[in-house]
Amino acid sequence: YLSLITSNRARWGQLGAYEDTLDTIMSSTPIDGAILAVSLQGESTFVAAAHLMRRQIPFIFLVGHITPDIPDQFDEIERVEEPVQPGALLHSMNLLIQD
């Protein structure tokens, strides 16, 4: 699951595959923030998270009940556990973008 916030509008939804997620993150598309599941289609998303950090795009990890160990380099990234309350998640993302 990857949600992007661009130009004060949210684009919600799943991208087709992990490769699509990487392509979107690595493109020159302006991204103000992201909500990234720790695992997409059984694959960890830490490469995508590293690219978000490299681009200095703030993001939140969405974690489930079964989550792989998250590398230390992502210790400062906020984590929200599923199931989430949409309002609370939007509030967290708005605070993150405003920083």
N, C-alpha and C positions, 0 to 999 in steps of 0.2 A: 504494500500500500504506500503510495506516495501522493501527497497533496502539496501543491505549490501555491504560494500566494504571490501574485504579480500585479503590479499597478493597482494596489488596493482592492483587487478582486481575487476571490479564491477559486482555484480550479481544483475540484475534488474528484477523486476516483482512482481506480487502479489503472496503471499502465499495463499494456499487454504482457510484458515480460521484463525480467530484470535488465536485459540489454536496453530496452526502451527507457527504463529509469536512468541508466547510465548515460545514454545518448542525450536525454533531456537535461540532466545535470551538467554534462560536459559541453553542451551547446552554448552559444552566446546569448541565449534567451535570458532577459533580465528576470531574476528570481529574488523576491524580497524575503522569503522564508519558506520552510518546508516542514512537513510532518512525514517522517520516514519510518516505516516498520523495520524492526531489527532484522526480520527475516521475510524475504519475498520468494514465494514458490519454493520454499525449502532451502534457499540460499541466504547466507548472511549478507547484509547490505553495507558492510564496513568499508568497502571500496567506494561505494557511492557516498557514504558519510565523509570519508576523507576528502573527496572532491568538493563536497559542500563546504567543508572547513577551508580547503585551499582557496575556494572562491569567496570565502568570508561570508557565506550565506548562513544566517542563523537557522537552526532546525531543532526539532524535538523528536526523540525516539519514541515510537509506539511499541510497547512491549506486551507480549502475550504471556500466557501461563507457562509455556515452554519456550524459554529464550536462551540462545547461546550466550556464553560468557562474553561480556562486552569488553573490548580491549581498554587498557588504562588511558590511552590517548583521548578517549571519549568520556572520561569521568565527569567533566564539567557540563555535559549535555543533559538537559532535562529529559526525564523519562516519564511517560504517561502509560499506565497499565490499562489494558483492555479488560472489560468493556469500558468505554469512555463516555462521559457526558459531553455531547457536542458543544454546549455552551462553555463548559469549563475548558475544553481543548482550545476553542477559539479565543477565550480570554488569555490563556497561557501564550498562545501564538502572538496575539496582539501585543502583549507585554514584551515578548522576545524581540519583535520587530521594532518596537519603539526605543529599545536600548541603544 
